[in-house]
């Protein structure tokens, strides 16, 4: 009985470590220094410090399915967000 209890406890500990590690892996830890081109971007999401991440960021997704973390306070980042929003607006007008 003790071996079963120890095995279950160990399994729970390993699983909890894995869950914490995967949550951290999905957070931006730093910003890119590269200038991005709107044509290479597919979309974006906003990361805030109010969840489990420690850094506010805009996470751009490229057409190659790569994720790039950018500083939301930088003018270039804001321009890329506006460009992507404009692309969506043009697509929506074409469907109406």
Secondary structure, DSSP 4 states (H G I P E B T S, - for coil): -HHHHHHHHHHHHHHHHHHHHHHHHTS--S---SPP-GGGEEEEEEE-TTTT-SS-EEEEEETTS-EEEE-TTSHHHHHHHHHHHHHHHHHHHHH-
